[in-house]
Amino acid sequence: MMPLTMAKSGETAAIRKIFGKDEVRQHLAELGFVVNSDVTVVSEIAGNLIVQVKDCRIALDKTMANRIMI
């Protein structure tokens, strides 16, 4: 397991675990970040990511992306 920030551009991986407070995990789940779903890194700039999950592109800052384990 590694944080989402370690994934390379174009890489697709399954979400294994999400860390954080209940509110943070709930917010990420509402955006489509749930365990066993696939996430694709579209681009990365200074640790901040643009990812594709469930046919949507979402921007995540480094701290939020570090809470998502793949």
MIBALUM-408374 format. One record per residue: residue in one letter; x, y, z of N, C-alpha, C in turn. Coordinates in steps of 0.02 Angstrom, whole numbers, plus 50000, padded with zeros to 5 digits. Layout:
<site><resn>A</resn><n_xx>X</n_xx><n_yy>Y</n_yy><n_zz>Z</n_zz><ca_xx>X</ca_xx><ca_yy>Y</ca_yy><ca_zz>Z</ca_zz><c_xx>X</c_xx><c_yy>Y</c_yy><c_zz>Z</c_zz></site>
...
END
This chain:
<site><resn>M</resn><n_xx>50042</n_xx><n_yy>49941</n_yy><n_zz>50000</n_zz><ca_xx>50000</ca_xx><ca_yy>50000</ca_yy><ca_zz>50000</ca_zz><c_xx>50044</c_xx><c_yy>50062</c_yy><c_zz>50000</c_zz></site>
<site><resn>M</resn><n_xx>50023</n_xx><n_yy>50112</n_yy><n_zz>49962</n_zz><ca_xx>50060</ca_xx><ca_yy>50175</ca_yy><ca_zz>49959</ca_zz><c_xx>50010</c_xx><c_yy>50232</c_yy><c_zz>49949</c_zz></site>
<site><resn>P</resn><n_xx>50028</n_xx><n_yy>50293</n_yy><n_zz>49967</n_zz><ca_xx>49982</ca_xx><ca_yy>50349</ca_yy><ca_zz>49957</ca_zz><c_xx>49973</c_xx><c_yy>50364</c_yy><c_zz>49882</c_zz></site>
<site><resn>L</resn><n_xx>49916</n_xx><n_yy>50393</n_yy><n_zz>49866</n_zz><ca_xx>49900</ca_xx><ca_yy>50410</ca_yy><ca_zz>49797</ca_zz><c_xx>49952</c_xx><c_yy>50457</c_yy><c_zz>49766</c_zz></site>
<site><resn>T</resn><n_xx>49985</n_xx><n_yy>50498</n_yy><n_zz>49807</n_zz><ca_xx>50035</ca_xx><ca_yy>50545</ca_yy><ca_zz>49781</ca_zz><c_xx>50095</c_xx><c_yy>50509</c_yy><c_zz>49751</c_zz></site>
<site><resn>M</resn><n_xx>50105</n_xx><n_yy>50445</n_yy><n_zz>49766</n_zz><ca_xx>50162</ca_xx><ca_yy>50407</ca_yy><ca_zz>49740</ca_zz><c_xx>50147</c_xx><c_yy>50379</c_yy><c_zz>49670</c_zz></site>
<site><resn>A</resn><n_xx>50085</n_xx><n_yy>50382</n_yy><n_zz>49647</n_zz><ca_xx>50067</ca_xx><ca_yy>50355</ca_yy><ca_zz>49581</ca_zz><c_xx>50092</c_xx><c_yy>50402</c_yy><c_zz>49527</c_zz></site>
<site><resn>K</resn><n_xx>50111</n_xx><n_yy>50373</n_yy><n_zz>49470</n_zz><ca_xx>50135</ca_xx><ca_yy>50412</ca_yy><ca_zz>49413</ca_zz><c_xx>50076</c_xx><c_yy>50434</c_yy><c_zz>49369</c_zz></site>
<site><resn>S</resn><n_xx>50086</n_xx><n_yy>50484</n_yy><n_zz>49329</n_zz><ca_xx>50034</ca_xx><ca_yy>50507</ca_yy><ca_zz>49282</ca_zz><c_xx>50016</c_xx><c_yy>50450</c_yy><c_zz>49234</c_zz></site>
<site><resn>G</resn><n_xx>49951</n_xx><n_yy>50442</n_yy><n_zz>49223</n_zz><ca_xx>49927</ca_xx><ca_yy>50389</ca_yy><ca_zz>49180</ca_zz><c_xx>49916</c_xx><c_yy>50323</c_yy><c_zz>49214</c_zz></site>
<site><resn>E</resn><n_xx>49938</n_xx><n_yy>50316</n_yy><n_zz>49276</n_zz><ca_xx>49932</ca_xx><ca_yy>50253</ca_yy><ca_zz>49312</ca_zz><c_xx>49862</c_xx><c_yy>50246</c_yy><c_zz>49342</c_zz></site>
<site><resn>T</resn><n_xx>49833</n_xx><n_yy>50186</n_yy><n_zz>49336</n_zz><ca_xx>49768</ca_xx><ca_yy>50171</ca_yy><ca_zz>49366</ca_zz><c_xx>49779</c_xx><c_yy>50122</c_yy><c_zz>49423</c_zz></site>
<site><resn>A</resn><n_xx>49747</n_xx><n_yy>50135</n_yy><n_zz>49480</n_zz><ca_xx>49754</ca_xx><ca_yy>50091</ca_yy><ca_zz>49538</ca_zz><c_xx>49688</c_xx><c_yy>50087</c_yy><c_zz>49575</c_zz></site>
<site><resn>A</resn><n_xx>49681</n_xx><n_yy>50034</n_yy><n_zz>49614</n_zz><ca_xx>49622</ca_xx><ca_yy>50026</ca_yy><ca_zz>49656</ca_zz><c_xx>49634</c_xx><c_yy>50057</c_yy><c_zz>49724</c_zz></site>
<site><resn>I</resn><n_xx>49584</n_xx><n_yy>50090</n_yy><n_zz>49751</n_zz><ca_xx>49589</ca_xx><ca_yy>50120</ca_yy><ca_zz>49817</ca_zz><c_xx>49584</c_xx><c_yy>50065</c_yy><c_zz>49869</c_zz></site>
<site><resn>R</resn><n_xx>49632</n_xx><n_yy>50062</n_yy><n_zz>49915</n_zz><ca_xx>49634</ca_xx><ca_yy>50010</ca_yy><ca_zz>49966</ca_zz><c_xx>49609</c_xx><c_yy>50034</c_yy><c_zz>50034</c_zz></site>
<site><resn>K</resn><n_xx>49624</n_xx><n_yy>50097</n_yy><n_zz>50052</n_zz><ca_xx>49605</ca_xx><ca_yy>50123</ca_yy><ca_zz>50117</ca_zz><c_xx>49605</c_xx><c_yy>50199</c_yy><c_zz>50114</c_zz></site>
<site><resn>I</resn><n_xx>49562</n_xx><n_yy>50230</n_yy><n_zz>50154</n_zz><ca_xx>49559</ca_xx><ca_yy>50303</ca_yy><ca_zz>50159</ca_zz><c_xx>49565</c_xx><c_yy>50322</c_yy><c_zz>50232</c_zz></site>
<site><resn>F</resn><n_xx>49614</n_xx><n_yy>50364</n_yy><n_zz>50247</n_zz><ca_xx>49626</ca_xx><ca_yy>50387</ca_yy><ca_zz>50315</ca_zz><c_xx>49596</c_xx><c_yy>50456</c_yy><c_zz>50326</c_zz></site>
<site><resn>G</resn><n_xx>49586</n_xx><n_yy>50474</n_yy><n_zz>50389</n_zz><ca_xx>49561</ca_xx><ca_yy>50541</ca_yy><ca_zz>50406</ca_zz><c_xx>49501</c_xx><c_yy>50537</c_yy><c_zz>50452</c_zz></site>
<site><resn>K</resn><n_xx>49478</n_xx><n_yy>50596</n_yy><n_zz>50472</n_zz><ca_xx>49419</ca_xx><ca_yy>50599</ca_yy><ca_zz>50514</ca_zz><c_xx>49358</c_xx><c_yy>50577</c_yy><c_zz>50475</c_zz></site>
<site><resn>D</resn><n_xx>49304</n_xx><n_yy>50562</n_yy><n_zz>50510</n_zz><ca_xx>49242</ca_xx><ca_yy>50539</ca_yy><ca_zz>50478</ca_zz><c_xx>49217</c_xx><c_yy>50588</c_yy><c_zz>50426</c_zz></site>
<site><resn>E</resn><n_xx>49222</n_xx><n_yy>50653</n_yy><n_zz>50441</n_zz><ca_xx>49198</ca_xx><ca_yy>50704</ca_yy><ca_zz>50394</ca_zz><c_xx>49238</c_xx><c_yy>50703</c_yy><c_zz>50329</c_zz></site>
<site><resn>V</resn><n_xx>49304</n_xx><n_yy>50695</n_yy><n_zz>50335</n_zz><ca_xx>49347</ca_xx><ca_yy>50694</ca_yy><ca_zz>50276</ca_zz><c_xx>49333</c_xx><c_yy>50632</c_yy><c_zz>50234</c_zz></site>
<site><resn>R</resn><n_xx>49327</n_xx><n_yy>50574</n_yy><n_zz>50267</n_zz><ca_xx>49313</ca_xx><ca_yy>50512</ca_yy><ca_zz>50231</ca_zz><c_xx>49245</c_xx><c_yy>50515</c_yy><c_zz>50196</c_zz></site>
<site><resn>Q</resn><n_xx>49196</n_xx><n_yy>50545</n_yy><n_zz>50230</n_zz><ca_xx>49129</ca_xx><ca_yy>50552</ca_yy><ca_zz>50201</ca_zz><c_xx>49131</c_xx><c_yy>50598</c_yy><c_zz>50139</c_zz></site>
<site><resn>H</resn><n_xx>49168</n_xx><n_yy>50653</n_yy><n_zz>50145</n_zz><ca_xx>49174</ca_xx><ca_yy>50699</ca_yy><ca_zz>50088</ca_zz><c_xx>49207</c_xx><c_yy>50665</c_yy><c_zz>50028</c_zz></site>
<site><resn>L</resn><n_xx>49260</n_xx><n_yy>50627</n_yy><n_zz>50040</n_zz><ca_xx>49293</ca_xx><ca_yy>50592</ca_yy><ca_zz>49986</ca_zz><c_xx>49247</c_xx><c_yy>50538</c_yy><c_zz>49956</c_zz></site>
<site><resn>A</resn><n_xx>49208</n_xx><n_yy>50505</n_yy><n_zz>49998</n_zz><ca_xx>49161</ca_xx><ca_yy>50454</ca_yy><ca_zz>49973</ca_zz><c_xx>49108</c_xx><c_yy>50487</c_yy><c_zz>49928</c_zz></site>
<site><resn>E</resn><n_xx>49086</n_xx><n_yy>50546</n_yy><n_zz>49946</n_zz><ca_xx>49036</ca_xx><ca_yy>50581</ca_yy><ca_zz>49905</ca_zz><c_xx>49065</c_xx><c_yy>50602</c_yy><c_zz>49837</c_zz></site>
<site><resn>L</resn><n_xx>49132</n_xx><n_yy>50611</n_yy><n_zz>49834</n_zz><ca_xx>49164</ca_xx><ca_yy>50628</ca_yy><ca_zz>49771</ca_zz><c_xx>49178</c_xx><c_yy>50565</c_yy><c_zz>49729</c_zz></site>
<site><resn>G</resn><n_xx>49169</n_xx><n_yy>50506</n_yy><n_zz>49759</n_zz><ca_xx>49180</ca_xx><ca_yy>50444</ca_yy><ca_zz>49722</ca_zz><c_xx>49240</c_xx><c_yy>50404</c_yy><c_zz>49745</c_zz></site>
<site><resn>F</resn><n_xx>49276</n_xx><n_yy>50428</n_yy><n_zz>49795</n_zz><ca_xx>49334</ca_xx><ca_yy>50392</ca_yy><ca_zz>49820</ca_zz><c_xx>49312</c_xx><c_yy>50342</c_yy><c_zz>49873</c_zz></site>
<site><resn>V</resn><n_xx>49296</n_xx><n_yy>50281</n_yy><n_zz>49851</n_zz><ca_xx>49276</ca_xx><ca_yy>50228</ca_yy><ca_zz>49896</ca_zz><c_xx>49323</c_xx><c_yy>50169</c_yy><c_zz>49886</c_zz></site>
<site><resn>V</resn><n_xx>49328</n_xx><n_yy>50127</n_yy><n_zz>49937</n_zz><ca_xx>49373</ca_xx><ca_yy>50070</ca_yy><ca_zz>49935</ca_zz><c_xx>49353</c_xx><c_yy>50023</c_yy><c_zz>49878</c_zz></site>
<site><resn>N</resn><n_xx>49403</n_xx><n_yy>49997</n_yy><n_zz>49844</n_zz><ca_xx>49398</ca_xx><ca_yy>49951</ca_yy><ca_zz>49787</ca_zz><c_xx>49377</c_xx><c_yy>49985</c_yy><c_zz>49722</c_zz></site>
<site><resn>S</resn><n_xx>49368</n_xx><n_yy>50051</n_yy><n_zz>49721</n_zz><ca_xx>49354</ca_xx><ca_yy>50084</ca_yy><ca_zz>49657</ca_zz><c_xx>49422</c_xx><c_yy>50104</c_yy><c_zz>49625</c_zz></site>
<site><resn>D</resn><n_xx>49422</n_xx><n_yy>50110</n_yy><n_zz>49559</n_zz><ca_xx>49483</ca_xx><ca_yy>50128</ca_yy><ca_zz>49523</ca_zz><c_xx>49490</c_xx><c_yy>50203</c_yy><c_zz>49519</c_zz></site>
<site><resn>V</resn><n_xx>49552</n_xx><n_yy>50226</n_yy><n_zz>49523</n_zz><ca_xx>49568</ca_xx><ca_yy>50297</ca_yy><ca_zz>49516</ca_zz><c_xx>49628</c_xx><c_yy>50302</c_yy><c_zz>49468</c_zz></site>
<site><resn>T</resn><n_xx>49624</n_xx><n_yy>50350</n_yy><n_zz>49422</n_zz><ca_xx>49678</ca_xx><ca_yy>50361</ca_yy><ca_zz>49373</ca_zz><c_xx>49708</c_xx><c_yy>50430</c_yy><c_zz>49384</c_zz></site>
<site><resn>V</resn><n_xx>49774</n_xx><n_yy>50433</n_yy><n_zz>49389</n_zz><ca_xx>49808</ca_xx><ca_yy>50497</ca_yy><ca_zz>49395</ca_zz><c_xx>49814</c_xx><c_yy>50528</c_yy><c_zz>49325</c_zz></site>
<site><resn>V</resn><n_xx>49784</n_xx><n_yy>50586</n_yy><n_zz>49316</n_zz><ca_xx>49786</ca_xx><ca_yy>50621</ca_yy><ca_zz>49251</ca_zz><c_xx>49849</c_xx><c_yy>50663</c_yy><c_zz>49247</c_zz></site>
<site><resn>S</resn><n_xx>49862</n_xx><n_yy>50702</n_yy><n_zz>49299</n_zz><ca_xx>49924</ca_xx><ca_yy>50742</ca_yy><ca_zz>49300</ca_zz><c_xx>49942</c_xx><c_yy>50759</c_yy><c_zz>49372</c_zz></site>
<site><resn>E</resn><n_xx>50006</n_xx><n_yy>50778</n_yy><n_zz>49380</n_zz><ca_xx>50033</ca_xx><ca_yy>50794</ca_yy><ca_zz>49447</ca_zz><c_xx>50077</c_xx><c_yy>50855</c_yy><c_zz>49441</c_zz></site>
<site><resn>I</resn><n_xx>50065</n_xx><n_yy>50904</n_yy><n_zz>49485</n_zz><ca_xx>50106</ca_xx><ca_yy>50964</ca_yy><ca_zz>49488</ca_zz><c_xx>50121</c_xx><c_yy>50979</c_yy><c_zz>49561</c_zz></site>
<site><resn>A</resn><n_xx>50184</n_xx><n_yy>50974</n_yy><n_zz>49579</n_zz><ca_xx>50207</ca_xx><ca_yy>50988</ca_yy><ca_zz>49647</ca_zz><c_xx>50169</c_xx><c_yy>50949</c_yy><c_zz>49700</c_zz></site>
<site><resn>G</resn><n_xx>50153</n_xx><n_yy>50887</n_yy><n_zz>49686</n_zz><ca_xx>50118</ca_xx><ca_yy>50844</ca_yy><ca_zz>49734</ca_zz><c_xx>50043</c_xx><c_yy>50849</c_yy><c_zz>49730</c_zz></site>
<site><resn>N</resn><n_xx>50017</n_xx><n_yy>50902</n_yy><n_zz>49700</n_zz><ca_xx>49944</ca_xx><ca_yy>50909</ca_yy><ca_zz>49691</ca_zz><c_xx>49924</c_xx><c_yy>50869</c_yy><c_zz>49629</c_zz></site>
<site><resn>L</resn><n_xx>49867</n_xx><n_yy>50836</n_yy><n_zz>49633</n_zz><ca_xx>49847</ca_xx><ca_yy>50789</ca_yy><ca_zz>49580</ca_zz><c_xx>49781</c_xx><c_yy>50809</c_yy><c_zz>49547</c_zz></site>
<site><resn>I</resn><n_xx>49775</n_xx><n_yy>50791</n_yy><n_zz>49484</n_zz><ca_xx>49711</ca_xx><ca_yy>50789</ca_yy><ca_zz>49450</ca_zz><c_xx>49699</c_xx><c_yy>50715</c_yy><c_zz>49436</c_zz></site>
<site><resn>V</resn><n_xx>49645</n_xx><n_yy>50688</n_yy><n_zz>49462</n_zz><ca_xx>49631</ca_xx><ca_yy>50617</ca_yy><ca_zz>49455</ca_zz><c_xx>49563</c_xx><c_yy>50607</c_yy><c_zz>49422</c_zz></site>
<site><resn>Q</resn><n_xx>49555</n_xx><n_yy>50549</n_yy><n_zz>49392</n_zz><ca_xx>49491</ca_xx><ca_yy>50531</ca_yy><ca_zz>49363</ca_zz><c_xx>49463</c_xx><c_yy>50474</c_yy><c_zz>49404</c_zz></site>
<site><resn>V</resn><n_xx>49402</n_xx><n_yy>50484</n_yy><n_zz>49429</n_zz><ca_xx>49368</ca_xx><ca_yy>50432</ca_yy><ca_zz>49466</ca_zz><c_xx>49295</c_xx><c_yy>50433</c_yy><c_zz>49445</c_zz></site>
<site><resn>K</resn><n_xx>49269</n_xx><n_yy>50376</n_yy><n_zz>49426</n_zz><ca_xx>49199</ca_xx><ca_yy>50369</ca_yy><ca_zz>49404</ca_zz><c_xx>49180</c_xx><c_yy>50421</c_yy><c_zz>49351</c_zz></site>
<site><resn>D</resn><n_xx>49219</n_xx><n_yy>50426</n_yy><n_zz>49298</n_zz><ca_xx>49205</ca_xx><ca_yy>50471</ca_yy><ca_zz>49242</ca_zz><c_xx>49206</c_xx><c_yy>50545</c_yy><c_zz>49259</c_zz></site>
<site><resn>C</resn><n_xx>49236</n_xx><n_yy>50564</n_yy><n_zz>49315</n_zz><ca_xx>49243</ca_xx><ca_yy>50634</ca_yy><ca_zz>49334</ca_zz><c_xx>49316</c_xx><c_yy>50649</c_yy><c_zz>49348</c_zz></site>
<site><resn>R</resn><n_xx>49337</n_xx><n_yy>50709</n_yy><n_zz>49331</n_zz><ca_xx>49405</ca_xx><ca_yy>50731</ca_yy><ca_zz>49348</ca_zz><c_xx>49401</c_xx><c_yy>50776</c_yy><c_zz>49409</c_zz></site>
<site><resn>I</resn><n_xx>49444</n_xx><n_yy>50762</n_yy><n_zz>49457</n_zz><ca_xx>49442</ca_xx><ca_yy>50798</ca_yy><ca_zz>49521</ca_zz><c_xx>49514</c_xx><c_yy>50819</c_yy><c_zz>49539</c_zz></site>
<site><resn>A</resn><n_xx>49522</n_xx><n_yy>50880</n_yy><n_zz>49562</n_zz><ca_xx>49587</ca_xx><ca_yy>50904</ca_yy><ca_zz>49586</ca_zz><c_xx>49592</c_xx><c_yy>50892</c_yy><c_zz>49660</c_zz></site>
<site><resn>L</resn><n_xx>49649</n_xx><n_yy>50865</n_yy><n_zz>49681</n_zz><ca_xx>49662</ca_xx><ca_yy>50852</ca_yy><ca_zz>49752</ca_zz><c_xx>49728</c_xx><c_yy>50885</c_yy><c_zz>49771</c_zz></site>
<site><resn>D</resn><n_xx>49728</n_xx><n_yy>50917</n_yy><n_zz>49830</n_zz><ca_xx>49792</ca_xx><ca_yy>50942</ca_yy><ca_zz>49853</ca_zz><c_xx>49832</c_xx><c_yy>50885</c_yy><c_zz>49884</c_zz></site>
<site><resn>K</resn><n_xx>49895</n_xx><n_yy>50898</n_yy><n_zz>49899</n_zz><ca_xx>49941</ca_xx><ca_yy>50846</ca_yy><ca_zz>49922</ca_zz><c_xx>49917</c_xx><c_yy>50814</c_yy><c_zz>49987</c_zz></site>
<site><resn>T</resn><n_xx>49892</n_xx><n_yy>50852</n_yy><n_zz>50034</n_zz><ca_xx>49872</ca_xx><ca_yy>50824</ca_yy><ca_zz>50099</ca_zz><c_xx>49812</c_xx><c_yy>50777</c_yy><c_zz>50091</c_zz></site>
<site><resn>M</resn><n_xx>49765</n_xx><n_yy>50796</n_yy><n_zz>50048</n_zz><ca_xx>49706</ca_xx><ca_yy>50753</ca_yy><ca_zz>50037</ca_zz><c_xx>49726</c_xx><c_yy>50690</c_yy><c_zz>50000</c_zz></site>
<site><resn>A</resn><n_xx>49769</n_xx><n_yy>50697</n_yy><n_zz>49950</n_zz><ca_xx>49791</ca_xx><ca_yy>50639</ca_yy><ca_zz>49911</ca_zz><c_xx>49832</c_xx><c_yy>50590</c_yy><c_zz>49954</c_zz></site>
<site><resn>N</resn><n_xx>49867</n_xx><n_yy>50615</n_yy><n_zz>50004</n_zz><ca_xx>49906</ca_xx><ca_yy>50572</ca_yy><ca_zz>50049</ca_zz><c_xx>49862</c_xx><c_yy>50529</c_yy><c_zz>50093</c_zz></site>
<site><resn>R</resn><n_xx>49799</n_xx><n_yy>50547</n_yy><n_zz>50101</n_zz><ca_xx>49752</ca_xx><ca_yy>50508</ca_yy><ca_zz>50142</ca_zz><c_xx>49723</c_xx><c_yy>50448</c_yy><c_zz>50105</c_zz></site>
<site><resn>I</resn><n_xx>49731</n_xx><n_yy>50448</n_yy><n_zz>50039</n_zz><ca_xx>49703</ca_xx><ca_yy>50394</ca_yy><ca_zz>49998</ca_zz><c_xx>49759</c_xx><c_yy>50344</c_yy><c_zz>49983</c_zz></site>
<site><resn>M</resn><n_xx>49751</n_xx><n_yy>50283</n_yy><n_zz>50005</n_zz><ca_xx>49801</ca_xx><ca_yy>50231</ca_yy><ca_zz>49995</ca_zz><c_xx>49781</c_xx><c_yy>50185</c_yy><c_zz>49937</c_zz></site>
<site><resn>I</resn><n_xx>49830</n_xx><n_yy>50170</n_yy><n_zz>49895</n_zz><ca_xx>49818</ca_xx><ca_yy>50125</ca_yy><ca_zz>49837</ca_zz><c_xx>49862</c_xx><c_yy>50064</c_yy><c_zz>49843</c_zz></site>
END
